[in-house]
């Protein structure tokens, strides 16, 4: 999922999330970034006229770290294509073996990052995750296979990485990355690579990297688009907050589970993140410090933009106002949004089991599906009527307020919105299917595919 903007909801004039060209603050709305890139870039994000902003003349590693590094004959053979490159040589390979890299997340981005860094010969690779492998992961998360469904992602990732290169030390951190454990997890590593897909973790990984002076290799993906950069204020560049000082309201940006992502896209962006880590470790090339690369898979087009430091950044400026880790859920407005939802009148619900019983008794009611047509093509409950949520207002005349209407979507979120919309229009006999069609597939009819 790409962070920093709104993928579907228009930005109202006067809103603090309107197009960034109208602001002096360095906001960048990603919806506008994707759909109208020429208008969307913040004043601190512009087309590069001189790409040679940073050139690595030395590795980020202390030279003393490689003094005792040795290779077996098998390792020499394994890394031979590196060793014959004058930019890498044996010394550069020693740096890779001495390096410790932390990858937060072992999903879409973490998969190519882990595989290619292991193949390249990184000495210690730390992985942070707490999730299990699901069938829906297999379309893009190539660290995991069909046989791994139901396993801890960390265990699956460790086994696959060891198959690629048994010389790599794989350290597992089976935990939700949080303000409570971030310092302890990050401190031993040289570089952090962010493979996450939520706002609280992105701000957390940024802040801890700034405080501990660690490069933060950033990547994000959504549908057909991705972006990559390196945040490293201690090396002269900006941080994540320089680009996105504030998160958008909760729920404004759909996740990959809601909006989808092209399965091969994480491979492109994740490999770019791995390359950036290798360049920083070996001490070669021009790292993406102060530069952001945007990739459009549909156009097969890369664009490069410069990112300037924000002199008033609350974390990386000369006079920071945030000097320690904070409550990142609170900062991103998650508890507040949850409290607002709870304060609203509860939506009347029905379980999938109760729905099935009513269908079997042939009770009279309308079963309304508010998903999109392409979701309907994948899976449907027999007898349901399709009106996508976005068309509900204009097609309300197709419904009778005298009828009892049972509404479902994929997991129950959109259908709850549909219930409230219909309630405002005067409909009263409404029920939301708890868990949506996914719950129906899990608990009632396993023949219905889960997507």
C-alpha positions as CSV (number, residue, x, y, z in Angstrom):
1,X,0.0,0.0,0.0
2,X,1.3,3.5,-0.8
3,X,1.3,5.9,2.1
4,X,0.8,9.6,2.2
5,X,-2.4,10.2,0.5
6,X,-6.0,9.4,-0.5
7,X,-6.6,7.0,-3.3
8,X,-10.2,7.4,-3.9
9,X,-11.7,10.4,-2.1
10,X,-11.5,13.8,-3.7
11,X,-9.7,16.6,-1.7
12,X,-12.0,19.5,-1.0
13,X,-10.7,23.1,-1.6
14,X,-9.6,24.5,1.7
15,X,-8.8,21.2,3.2
16,X,-5.4,20.7,4.6
17,X,-5.2,17.7,2.4
18,X,-5.8,19.5,-0.8
19,X,-3.3,19.5,-3.6
20,X,0.1,20.3,-2.2
21,X,1.0,22.9,-4.8
22,X,-1.4,25.2,-2.9
23,X,0.5,24.8,0.3
24,X,3.9,25.9,1.5
25,X,4.0,22.8,3.7
26,X,5.5,19.8,2.1
27,X,2.3,17.6,2.0
28,X,2.0,15.3,-0.9
29,X,-1.4,13.8,-1.6
30,X,-0.9,10.4,-3.2
31,X,-4.3,10.3,-5.0
32,X,-3.2,13.5,-6.8
33,X,0.3,12.1,-7.0
34,X,-1.1,9.1,-9.0
35,X,-3.8,10.8,-11.1
36,X,-2.3,14.3,-11.7
37,X,1.4,14.1,-10.9
38,X,2.2,17.4,-12.6
39,X,0.0,19.2,-10.1
40,X,0.5,17.2,-7.0
41,X,4.0,17.5,-5.8
42,X,4.7,19.5,-2.7
43,X,7.1,22.4,-2.8
44,X,9.7,20.2,-1.2
45,X,9.1,17.6,-3.9
46,X,10.0,18.8,-7.4
47,X,11.4,17.5,-10.7
48,X,15.1,17.0,-10.5
49,X,17.3,19.3,-12.6
50,X,20.5,17.9,-11.1
51,X,20.3,14.3,-10.0
52,X,23.8,14.2,-8.6
53,X,22.9,15.3,-5.1
54,X,24.7,12.6,-3.1
55,X,27.5,10.4,-4.1
56,X,28.7,7.7,-1.8
57,X,32.5,7.9,-1.4
58,X,32.5,5.5,1.6
59,X,30.5,2.8,3.2
60,X,28.2,3.6,6.2
61,X,30.0,0.8,8.0
62,X,33.0,1.4,10.2
63,X,36.1,0.0,8.4
64,X,37.1,-1.9,11.5
65,X,34.0,-4.1,11.0
66,X,35.6,-5.9,8.1
67,X,39.0,-6.5,9.6
68,X,38.3,-10.1,10.6
69,X,35.9,-11.1,7.8
70,X,36.9,-14.1,5.8
71,X,35.3,-16.3,3.1
72,X,35.3,-20.0,2.4
73,X,36.1,-21.2,-1.1
74,X,32.4,-21.9,-1.5
75,X,31.6,-18.3,-0.6
76,X,34.2,-17.1,-3.1
77,X,32.5,-19.1,-5.8
78,X,29.0,-17.9,-4.7
79,X,29.9,-14.2,-4.8
80,X,32.3,-14.4,-7.8
81,X,30.2,-12.1,-10.0
82,X,30.5,-9.4,-7.3
83,X,34.2,-9.9,-6.7
84,X,35.1,-9.3,-10.3
85,X,33.3,-5.9,-10.3
86,X,35.8,-3.1,-9.6
87,X,33.0,-1.2,-7.8
88,X,32.5,-4.1,-5.4
89,X,35.6,-6.3,-5.1
90,X,36.5,-8.5,-2.1
91,X,36.4,-5.5,0.2
92,X,32.9,-4.6,-0.8
93,X,31.8,-8.2,-0.3
94,X,33.3,-8.1,3.2
95,X,31.2,-5.1,4.0
96,X,28.1,-6.9,2.9
97,X,29.0,-9.9,5.1
98,X,29.7,-7.6,8.0
99,X,26.4,-5.7,7.6
100,X,23.3,-6.1,9.6
101,X,20.0,-5.2,7.9
102,X,16.6,-5.1,9.4
103,X,13.5,-5.6,7.2
104,X,10.2,-4.6,8.8
105,X,7.6,-6.9,7.2
106,X,8.0,-10.1,5.2
107,X,5.2,-9.5,2.8
108,X,5.1,-8.1,-0.7
109,X,8.1,-5.8,-0.3
110,X,9.9,-7.8,2.3
111,X,9.9,-10.9,0.0
112,X,12.2,-9.5,-2.8
113,X,14.2,-7.6,-0.2
114,X,14.9,-10.7,1.9
115,X,15.7,-12.9,-1.1
116,X,18.0,-10.6,-2.9
117,X,19.9,-9.3,0.2
118,X,20.4,-13.0,1.2
119,X,21.7,-13.9,-2.3
120,X,24.0,-10.8,-2.2
121,X,25.6,-12.0,1.0
122,X,24.3,-9.8,3.7
123,X,25.8,-11.2,6.9
124,X,22.8,-10.7,9.3
125,X,19.3,-10.2,8.1
126,X,16.7,-9.3,10.8
127,X,13.0,-9.8,10.1
128,X,10.1,-8.3,11.9
129,X,6.6,-9.8,11.5
130,X,3.8,-11.3,13.5
131,X,1.4,-12.5,10.8
132,X,0.7,-15.9,9.2
133,X,0.7,-16.9,5.6
134,X,-2.7,-16.7,3.8
135,X,-3.7,-17.8,0.3
136,X,-4.2,-14.2,-0.6
137,X,-0.5,-13.5,0.1
138,X,0.8,-15.9,-2.6
139,X,0.0,-13.6,-5.5
140,X,3.0,-11.4,-4.6
141,X,4.7,-12.5,-1.4
142,X,7.3,-14.9,-3.0
143,X,9.1,-15.7,0.2
144,X,6.1,-18.0,0.9
145,X,4.6,-20.9,-0.9
146,X,1.4,-22.9,-0.9
147,X,2.8,-25.4,1.6
148,X,3.4,-22.4,4.0
149,X,-0.3,-21.4,4.3
150,X,-1.1,-21.2,8.0
151,X,2.5,-21.0,9.1
152,X,4.2,-18.0,10.7
153,X,5.6,-15.8,8.0
154,X,8.8,-15.5,9.9
155,X,9.4,-19.2,9.9
156,X,8.5,-19.5,6.2
157,X,10.8,-16.5,5.4
158,X,13.7,-17.9,7.4
159,X,13.5,-21.3,5.7
160,X,13.3,-19.8,2.2
161,X,16.2,-17.4,2.9
162,X,18.3,-20.3,4.2
163,X,17.6,-22.2,1.0
164,X,18.9,-19.2,-1.0
165,X,22.0,-18.7,1.2
166,X,22.8,-20.8,4.3
167,X,25.6,-18.4,5.2
168,X,23.2,-15.6,6.2
169,X,22.3,-15.3,9.9
170,X,18.5,-14.7,10.1
171,X,17.3,-13.1,13.3
172,X,13.6,-13.3,13.9
173,X,11.5,-10.7,15.7
174,X,8.1,-12.2,16.2
175,X,6.3,-9.1,17.4
176,X,4.2,-6.2,16.3
177,X,6.7,-3.4,15.7
178,X,5.7,-0.8,18.3
179,X,7.0,2.2,20.2
180,X,7.7,-0.2,23.1
181,X,10.1,-2.5,21.3
182,X,11.3,-0.4,18.3
183,X,14.5,0.9,20.0
184,X,15.6,-2.6,21.2
185,X,14.9,-4.1,17.8
186,X,16.5,-1.4,15.6
187,X,19.6,-0.6,17.6
188,X,21.8,-3.5,16.6
189,X,21.3,-3.0,12.8
190,X,23.1,-0.7,10.3
191,X,20.1,-0.1,8.0
192,X,16.3,-0.4,8.3
193,X,14.2,-1.3,5.3
194,X,10.5,-0.4,5.7
195,X,8.3,-3.0,4.0
196,X,5.1,-2.1,6.0
197,X,1.8,-0.8,4.8
198,X,0.3,1.3,7.5
199,X,0.8,4.8,8.7
200,X,1.6,4.3,12.4
201,X,4.4,1.9,11.6
202,X,5.8,4.1,8.9
203,X,6.0,7.1,11.2
204,X,7.5,4.9,14.0
205,X,10.2,3.5,11.7
206,X,11.0,7.0,10.5
207,X,11.4,8.4,14.0
208,X,13.4,5.6,15.5
209,X,15.8,5.7,12.5
210,X,16.2,9.5,12.9
211,X,16.9,9.1,16.7
212,X,19.4,6.3,16.2
213,X,20.9,7.7,13.0
214,X,20.1,4.7,10.8
215,X,19.2,5.0,7.1
216,X,15.6,4.2,6.4
217,X,15.0,2.7,3.0
218,X,11.4,3.5,2.1
219,X,9.2,1.7,-0.4
220,X,5.5,1.7,-1.0
221,X,3.0,0.2,-3.4
222,X,-0.6,0.6,-4.5
223,X,-2.4,-1.0,-7.4
224,X,0.0,-0.2,-10.4
225,X,2.2,2.4,-8.8
226,X,5.1,2.5,-6.4
227,X,7.8,4.7,-5.0
228,X,11.2,4.4,-3.3
229,X,13.6,6.7,-1.5
230,X,16.1,6.7,1.3
231,X,15.4,8.8,4.4
232,X,18.7,9.7,6.2
233,X,18.9,13.1,7.9
234,X,22.2,12.2,9.5
235,X,23.6,11.9,6.0
236,X,22.2,15.2,4.9
237,X,18.8,14.1,3.5
238,X,15.2,14.6,4.6
239,X,13.1,12.2,6.7
240,X,9.6,10.8,6.1
241,X,8.0,13.6,8.1
242,X,9.6,16.2,5.8
243,X,7.6,14.7,3.0
244,X,4.4,13.8,5.0
245,X,4.2,15.9,8.1
246,X,0.8,14.6,9.0
247,X,-1.1,11.4,8.1
248,X,-4.5,11.6,6.3
249,X,-7.6,10.8,8.4
250,X,-8.0,7.1,9.2
251,X,-9.8,5.2,6.5
252,X,-9.0,7.7,3.8
253,X,-6.4,5.5,2.1
254,X,-7.4,2.0,1.1
255,X,-5.1,-0.9,1.9
256,X,-3.9,-3.4,-0.7
257,X,-6.6,-5.7,0.7
258,X,-9.2,-3.1,-0.2
259,X,-7.7,-1.5,-3.4
260,X,-5.6,-4.3,-4.7
261,X,-2.0,-4.4,-6.0
262,X,-0.4,-5.9,-9.2
263,X,1.4,-9.0,-8.0
264,X,4.7,-8.2,-9.6
265,X,4.9,-4.6,-8.5
266,X,6.4,-5.3,-5.1
267,X,9.2,-7.1,-6.9
268,X,10.2,-3.9,-8.7
269,X,10.0,-1.7,-5.6
270,X,11.4,-4.2,-3.2
271,X,14.4,-4.9,-5.5
272,X,15.0,-1.1,-5.6
273,X,15.1,-1.0,-1.8
274,X,17.5,-3.9,-1.7
275,X,19.8,-2.1,-4.2
276,X,19.7,1.1,-2.1
277,X,20.8,-0.9,1.0
278,X,23.6,-2.6,-0.9
279,X,24.9,0.8,-2.3
280,X,24.9,2.3,1.2
281,X,26.8,-0.7,2.6
282,X,29.4,-1.1,-0.1
283,X,29.8,2.7,-0.5
284,X,29.1,3.1,-4.2
285,X,26.8,5.1,-6.5
286,X,24.3,7.7,-5.8
287,X,21.8,6.6,-3.1
288,X,18.2,7.9,-3.2
289,X,18.9,10.4,-0.4
290,X,16.9,13.5,-1.3
291,X,15.4,11.8,-4.3
292,X,12.2,9.9,-4.7
293,X,11.6,7.5,-7.6
294,X,8.0,6.9,-8.7
295,X,7.2,3.9,-10.9
296,X,4.1,3.6,-13.1
297,X,3.7,0.0,-14.1
298,X,0.9,0.7,-16.6
299,X,3.1,3.2,-18.5
300,X,6.3,1.4,-17.6
301,X,7.7,4.8,-16.7
302,X,10.0,6.0,-13.9
303,X,10.0,9.6,-12.7
304,X,12.5,11.1,-10.3
305,X,11.8,14.0,-7.9
306,X,13.9,15.7,-5.3
307,X,12.8,15.9,-1.7
308,X,14.1,18.8,0.4
309,X,14.5,18.8,4.2
310,X,11.8,20.7,6.1
311,X,13.6,23.2,8.3
312,X,10.6,23.0,10.7
313,X,10.4,19.2,10.8
314,X,9.4,18.2,14.3
315,X,11.8,15.3,14.3
316,X,14.9,16.0,12.1
317,X,15.2,19.8,12.1
318,X,17.8,21.6,14.2
319,X,15.1,22.4,16.8
320,X,13.0,19.3,17.0
321,X,9.8,19.2,19.0
322,X,9.6,15.4,19.0
323,X,12.6,13.9,20.7
324,X,11.3,10.5,21.7
325,X,8.9,7.9,20.4
326,X,5.2,8.7,20.8
327,X,1.8,7.0,20.6
328,X,1.6,6.4,16.9
329,X,-1.9,5.1,16.8
330,X,-3.0,8.3,18.6
331,X,-0.9,10.4,16.3
332,X,-2.6,8.8,13.3
333,X,-6.1,9.4,14.8
334,X,-7.0,5.7,15.1
335,X,-8.4,5.8,18.7
336,X,-10.3,8.9,17.9
337,X,-11.8,7.4,14.7
338,X,-12.7,4.3,16.6
339,X,-14.4,6.3,19.4
340,X,-16.4,8.2,16.8
341,X,-17.6,5.0,15.2
342,X,-18.6,3.6,18.6
343,X,-20.5,6.9,19.4
344,X,-22.6,6.4,16.3
345,X,-25.8,4.5,16.6
346,X,-25.0,0.8,16.1
347,X,-25.8,-0.7,12.7
348,X,-28.3,-3.6,13.1
349,X,-26.5,-6.9,12.1
350,X,-27.3,-10.4,11.2
351,X,-24.8,-13.4,11.2
352,X,-24.2,-15.4,8.1
353,X,-25.7,-18.5,9.9
354,X,-28.9,-16.6,10.6
355,X,-29.0,-15.4,7.0
356,X,-28.6,-18.9,5.7
357,X,-31.5,-20.1,8.0
358,X,-33.7,-17.3,6.6
359,X,-32.9,-18.2,3.1
360,X,-33.6,-21.9,3.8
361,X,-37.0,-20.9,5.3
362,X,-37.7,-18.9,2.1
363,X,-38.4,-15.8,4.0
364,X,-39.2,-12.7,2.0
365,X,-36.4,-10.1,2.0
366,X,-34.0,-8.3,-0.4
367,X,-30.4,-9.5,-0.3
368,X,-28.4,-6.5,-1.5
369,X,-24.7,-6.7,-2.5
370,X,-22.9,-3.4,-2.5
371,X,-19.5,-4.6,-3.8
372,X,-18.1,-3.8,-7.2
373,X,-19.1,-5.7,-10.4
374,X,-15.6,-7.3,-10.7
375,X,-15.9,-8.6,-7.1
376,X,-19.4,-10.0,-8.0
377,X,-17.8,-11.9,-10.9
378,X,-15.4,-13.6,-8.4
379,X,-17.9,-14.7,-5.8
380,X,-21.6,-14.1,-5.0
381,X,-24.4,-15.3,-2.7
382,X,-27.2,-16.8,-4.8
383,X,-30.3,-14.5,-5.0
384,X,-28.5,-11.3,-4.2
385,X,-29.0,-8.0,-6.0
386,X,-25.9,-6.0,-7.0
387,X,-25.8,-2.2,-6.5
388,X,-22.3,-1.0,-5.9
389,X,-22.0,1.4,-2.9
390,X,-20.9,4.2,-5.1
391,X,-24.1,3.9,-7.2
392,X,-26.4,3.5,-4.2
393,X,-27.5,7.1,-4.0
394,X,-28.5,7.3,-7.7
395,X,-30.1,3.9,-7.8
396,X,-32.1,4.1,-4.5
397,X,-35.3,4.1,-6.5
398,X,-34.7,0.4,-7.3
399,X,-35.3,-0.4,-3.6
400,X,-38.6,-0.3,-1.7
401,X,-38.5,1.1,1.8
402,X,-41.3,-1.3,2.7
403,X,-39.1,-4.3,2.1
404,X,-36.7,-5.8,4.6
405,X,-33.2,-5.3,3.1
406,X,-30.2,-7.4,4.2
407,X,-27.0,-5.9,2.9
408,X,-23.5,-7.4,2.5
409,X,-20.1,-6.6,1.0
410,X,-16.8,-8.3,1.3
411,X,-16.2,-8.1,5.1
412,X,-19.0,-5.8,6.4
413,X,-17.5,-2.3,6.2
414,X,-19.0,-1.0,3.0
415,X,-22.3,-2.6,3.8
416,X,-22.4,-0.8,7.1
417,X,-21.9,2.5,5.3
418,X,-24.8,1.4,2.9
419,X,-27.0,0.8,5.9
420,X,-26.4,4.3,7.3
421,X,-26.9,5.9,3.9
422,X,-30.2,4.1,3.5
423,X,-31.2,5.0,7.1
424,X,-30.7,8.7,6.3
425,X,-32.9,8.2,3.2
426,X,-35.8,6.9,5.4
427,X,-35.3,3.1,5.1
428,X,-35.8,1.3,8.4
429,X,-35.9,-2.4,7.8
430,X,-32.2,-2.9,7.3
431,X,-29.6,-5.5,8.4
432,X,-25.9,-5.6,7.8
433,X,-24.3,-9.0,7.2
434,X,-21.6,-9.4,9.8
435,X,-18.3,-10.4,8.2
436,X,-19.7,-10.1,4.6
437,X,-19.2,-12.7,1.9
438,X,-15.9,-13.8,3.4
439,X,-17.7,-15.0,6.6
440,X,-20.3,-16.7,4.3
441,X,-17.5,-18.6,2.6
442,X,-15.8,-19.5,5.8
443,X,-18.8,-20.5,7.9
444,X,-21.7,-21.4,5.5
445,X,-20.6,-22.3,2.0
446,X,-16.9,-23.2,1.4
447,X,-17.6,-23.5,-2.3
448,X,-17.7,-19.7,-2.5
449,X,-14.2,-18.5,-3.3
450,X,-12.4,-16.1,-0.9
451,X,-10.5,-13.3,-2.5
